[in-house]
C-alpha cells in the first residue's frame, strides 16, 4: 500500500546571485536549527562565481537541500521560482547573506500553533554591522510584544519585512512577489494584509541581517520612490477601505516631502525634521 509523501513543515526559500562569499554561512544557519522539519530551496539566479558549486556541495550532504539553477532573472523572478518549487506548509525567506539564529524555526512554529488563525508571522532580529556590533532591528514599541498588525497599521508606518514567514495559502491568495516591485517583501505583506491575511509578530530577535558598507549606503531616495509605487499600486487594487486609501495617500505625501527636502539646498535642519532623523 502506497502512502502520500510527508511534506515538510517549512520551505526555506533562498534566491542566490553571486553569493559565494556568504551563502555557506547562510546555509550553515539552516543546518543549525533546533527544528529539523524543513527543506531548503536554493535558486541560483545565473551566478558567475562559485555560488552554484557551493550550494550543490551542501545538497550532496543533506537531502533536505534542493538546488535549482537557471538564467539570471533578478530577485523577484528567483523568489517567485523558489515559491513554485516549495513543498512545505510554511514559506520562510532567507537571503543568501543573512542568518537564522538556532531557535528561529522553532519559535515561529510555536506562534503558528499557538494562533491557529495566523497566516503571516514576522520576527525581530539584529542588524550585524560591519564593525561587529549587533543592533536590534525593530525598536518601535509595537514590535516589542506579540502583536497582530493589520494593513491599517502598516499604512500608519509599522512596516515589517524580510524575516517573515507565511502560510502557503498566502502565496495562493496573492500570487507571490509582484514583478516590478523594488521592495518586494514590503509589497507582498501589504497586499496580503489588504486581502485579509492574519499577521502576528514575534518580538524575540531570532534573525541576523548582515549589513555591508555598501548596503548601508543605499540611496534612501530610491527606497522612498519604491514605497510610493507600492502604495499607489495598493490603492489601484481596490482592496483598501476609504479610510485606508486616505492613510495610503498621506503616506505617499510624506515620502514625496522627504524626496523634496532631502537635498542640501534645503538645509540640514529642515531635512532632518522632514525625514525624522535626529
C-alpha positions as CSV (number, residue, x, y, z in Angstrom):
1,X,0.0,0.0,0.0
2,X,1.5,3.3,-1.0
3,X,1.5,6.4,1.2
4,X,1.3,10.0,0.3
5,X,4.7,11.7,0.9
6,X,5.1,13.6,4.1
7,X,5.6,17.3,3.3
8,X,8.0,19.4,5.3
9,X,6.6,21.9,7.8
10,X,8.9,24.7,6.5
11,X,10.1,25.5,3.0
12,X,13.1,27.9,3.4
13,X,13.4,29.9,0.2
14,X,16.8,31.3,-0.8
15,X,17.5,33.2,-4.0
16,X,21.2,33.5,-4.6
17,X,23.2,35.6,-7.1
18,X,27.0,35.8,-7.0
19,X,26.9,35.0,-3.3
20,X,29.8,32.6,-3.0
21,X,31.3,34.7,-0.1
22,X,28.2,34.4,2.1
23,X,26.0,31.5,1.0
24,X,27.8,28.9,3.1
25,X,27.2,31.0,6.2
26,X,23.5,31.2,5.5
27,X,23.1,27.5,4.7
28,X,25.0,26.6,7.9
29,X,22.5,28.7,9.9
30,X,19.7,26.5,8.5
31,X,21.6,23.3,9.4
32,X,22.0,24.7,12.9
33,X,18.2,25.0,13.5
34,X,16.8,23.2,16.6
35,X,13.7,22.5,14.5
36,X,14.5,19.8,11.9
37,X,11.4,19.5,9.7
38,X,12.4,21.7,6.8
39,X,13.5,21.8,3.2
40,X,15.9,24.5,1.8
41,X,15.1,25.5,-1.8
42,X,18.0,27.4,-3.3
43,X,17.6,29.2,-6.6
44,X,20.9,30.0,-8.2
45,X,20.0,33.1,-10.3
46,X,22.6,32.7,-13.1
47,X,25.6,33.3,-10.8
48,X,29.1,33.8,-12.4
49,X,31.0,32.8,-9.3
50,X,31.0,29.6,-7.2
51,X,27.5,30.1,-5.7
52,X,26.0,27.1,-7.5
53,X,29.0,24.9,-6.7
54,X,28.9,25.7,-3.0
55,X,25.1,25.2,-2.9
56,X,25.4,21.8,-4.6
57,X,28.1,20.7,-2.3
58,X,25.7,21.2,0.7
59,X,22.8,19.4,-1.2
60,X,25.0,16.4,-1.7
61,X,25.4,16.1,2.1
62,X,21.8,16.8,3.1
63,X,18.8,15.6,1.2
64,X,16.6,18.3,2.6
65,X,18.5,20.9,0.5
66,X,17.4,21.2,-3.2
67,X,19.2,23.4,-5.7
68,X,17.8,24.8,-8.9
69,X,19.7,26.9,-11.4
70,X,18.7,29.0,-14.4
71,X,19.4,32.2,-16.3
72,X,19.6,35.5,-14.4
73,X,16.0,36.8,-13.7
74,X,16.5,39.2,-10.8
75,X,15.4,38.9,-7.2
76,X,11.6,38.8,-7.9
77,X,11.9,36.2,-10.5
78,X,14.2,34.0,-8.4
79,X,12.0,34.5,-5.3
80,X,8.9,33.5,-7.3
81,X,10.6,30.4,-8.7
82,X,11.5,29.3,-5.1
83,X,7.9,29.5,-4.1
84,X,6.8,27.5,-7.2
85,X,9.3,24.8,-6.2
86,X,8.4,24.8,-2.5
87,X,6.6,21.7,-0.9
88,X,6.2,22.9,2.7
89,X,3.2,24.2,4.6
90,X,5.0,27.4,5.6
91,X,7.3,29.6,3.5
92,X,10.3,31.2,5.2
93,X,12.5,33.6,3.4
94,X,16.3,33.7,3.8
95,X,18.6,35.9,1.7
96,X,22.0,34.3,0.8
97,X,23.9,36.7,3.1
98,X,21.7,36.6,6.2
99,X,21.3,34.0,9.0
100,X,18.6,32.4,11.1
101,X,19.5,32.1,14.7
102,X,19.1,28.5,16.1
103,X,15.6,28.9,17.6
104,X,14.2,30.8,14.6
105,X,12.1,28.0,13.1
106,X,11.1,26.5,16.4
107,X,9.8,29.9,17.8
108,X,7.9,30.6,14.6
109,X,6.4,27.1,14.6
110,X,5.2,27.8,18.2
111,X,3.5,31.0,17.2
112,X,1.6,29.4,14.3
113,X,0.5,26.6,16.7
114,X,-0.5,29.0,19.5
115,X,-2.5,31.1,17.0
116,X,-4.3,28.8,14.5
117,X,-5.6,31.8,12.6
118,X,-2.1,33.0,11.8
119,X,-1.1,33.2,8.2
120,X,1.9,35.6,8.5
121,X,4.5,35.7,11.3
122,X,7.2,38.3,11.4
123,X,10.1,38.3,13.9
124,X,12.6,40.8,15.4
125,X,16.2,40.4,14.6
126,X,19.6,42.0,14.7
127,X,21.5,44.1,12.2
128,X,25.0,42.7,12.1
129,X,27.0,45.9,11.3
130,X,30.4,45.9,9.5
131,X,32.2,46.8,12.8
132,X,30.8,43.7,14.5
133,X,28.1,45.3,16.5
134,X,24.6,43.8,16.7
135,X,21.7,46.3,16.7
136,X,18.1,45.3,17.3
137,X,16.2,45.8,14.1
138,X,12.7,46.7,15.3
139,X,12.8,49.2,18.2
140,X,9.2,50.5,17.7
141,X,7.2,49.6,20.9
142,X,4.6,47.9,18.6
143,X,7.3,45.3,17.8
144,X,8.4,44.8,21.4
145,X,5.5,42.4,22.2
146,X,3.5,39.7,20.5
147,X,1.1,41.8,18.3
148,X,-1.2,41.3,15.4
149,X,-0.9,44.1,12.7
150,X,-3.4,45.0,10.0
151,X,-3.0,46.8,6.7
152,X,-4.1,49.9,8.6
153,X,-1.2,49.5,11.0
154,X,1.3,49.1,8.1
155,X,-0.2,52.2,6.4
156,X,0.4,54.0,9.6
157,X,4.1,53.3,9.4
158,X,4.5,49.9,11.3
159,X,6.3,48.1,8.5
160,X,7.7,44.5,8.8
161,X,9.9,42.9,6.2
162,X,12.4,40.1,5.4
163,X,12.4,37.8,8.4
164,X,8.7,37.0,7.9
165,X,7.1,33.5,7.3
166,X,3.8,33.0,5.5
167,X,1.5,30.0,5.1
168,X,1.1,28.5,1.6
169,X,-2.4,29.9,1.3
170,X,-1.0,33.5,1.4
171,X,1.1,32.6,-1.7
172,X,-2.1,31.3,-3.3
173,X,-4.0,34.4,-2.2
174,X,-1.5,37.0,-3.5
175,X,0.3,35.1,-6.3
176,X,3.6,35.8,-4.6
177,X,6.0,38.6,-5.3
178,X,4.9,41.2,-7.8
179,X,7.1,41.8,-10.8
180,X,8.2,45.4,-10.8
181,X,8.1,45.9,-7.0
182,X,11.5,47.0,-5.8
183,X,10.9,46.4,-2.1
184,X,9.1,43.1,-3.0
185,X,8.8,41.9,0.6
186,X,7.0,45.0,1.9
187,X,4.8,45.0,-1.2
188,X,3.8,41.3,-0.6
189,X,2.9,41.9,3.1
190,X,0.8,45.0,2.2
191,X,-1.1,43.0,-0.4
192,X,-1.6,40.0,1.8
193,X,-3.0,42.1,4.7
194,X,-5.2,44.0,2.3
195,X,-6.6,40.6,1.2
196,X,-7.4,39.9,4.9
197,X,-4.5,37.7,5.9
198,X,-3.9,37.5,9.6
199,X,-0.5,38.5,11.0
200,X,1.3,38.0,14.3
201,X,4.7,39.4,15.3
202,X,7.3,37.6,17.5
203,X,9.3,40.2,19.5
204,X,12.3,37.9,20.1
205,X,15.4,38.7,17.9
206,X,15.9,35.4,16.1
207,X,17.4,36.6,12.8
208,X,20.6,38.2,11.7
209,X,20.6,40.8,8.9
210,X,24.2,41.3,7.7
211,X,24.7,44.9,6.7
212,X,27.7,45.6,4.4
213,X,29.1,49.1,4.0
214,X,27.5,49.1,0.5
215,X,24.0,48.1,1.7
216,X,24.2,50.7,4.5
217,X,24.8,53.4,1.9
218,X,21.8,52.6,-0.3
219,X,20.1,55.5,-1.8
220,X,17.2,56.4,0.6
221,X,15.5,58.3,-2.2
222,X,15.2,55.1,-4.2
223,X,13.6,53.3,-1.2
224,X,11.1,56.2,-0.8
225,X,10.2,56.1,-4.5
226,X,9.7,52.4,-4.2
227,X,7.3,52.8,-1.3
228,X,5.4,55.4,-3.3
229,X,5.0,52.9,-6.2
230,X,3.9,50.2,-3.7
231,X,1.3,52.4,-2.2
232,X,0.0,53.7,-5.5
233,X,-0.4,50.1,-6.7
234,X,-2.1,49.1,-3.5
235,X,-4.7,51.9,-3.9
236,X,-5.3,50.8,-7.5
237,X,-6.2,47.2,-6.4
238,X,-9.5,48.4,-4.9
239,X,-8.8,46.3,-1.8
240,X,-8.5,49.2,0.6
241,X,-11.3,50.8,2.6
242,X,-11.8,54.6,2.0
243,X,-10.1,55.3,5.3
244,X,-7.1,53.2,4.4
245,X,-6.9,54.8,1.0
246,X,-6.6,58.2,2.8
247,X,-3.8,56.7,5.0
248,X,-2.0,55.5,1.9
249,X,-2.3,58.9,0.3
250,X,-1.0,60.6,3.4
251,X,2.0,58.2,3.4
252,X,2.7,59.0,-0.2
253,X,2.7,62.7,0.6
254,X,5.1,62.1,3.4
255,X,7.5,60.2,1.1
256,X,7.2,62.9,-1.6
257,X,8.0,65.5,1.1
258,X,11.1,63.6,2.1
259,X,12.2,63.5,-1.5
260,X,11.6,67.2,-1.9
261,X,13.6,68.3,1.2
262,X,16.4,65.8,1.3
263,X,18.8,67.8,-0.8
264,X,21.4,70.1,0.7
265,X,19.9,73.3,-0.7
266,X,17.1,72.9,1.8
267,X,19.5,72.9,4.7
268,X,20.3,70.1,7.2
269,X,17.9,71.0,10.0
270,X,14.8,71.0,7.7
271,X,16.0,67.8,6.0
272,X,16.3,66.1,9.4
273,X,12.9,67.3,10.6
274,X,11.2,66.1,7.4
275,X,12.8,62.7,7.4
276,X,12.5,62.0,11.1
277,X,16.3,61.9,11.6
278,X,17.5,63.4,14.9
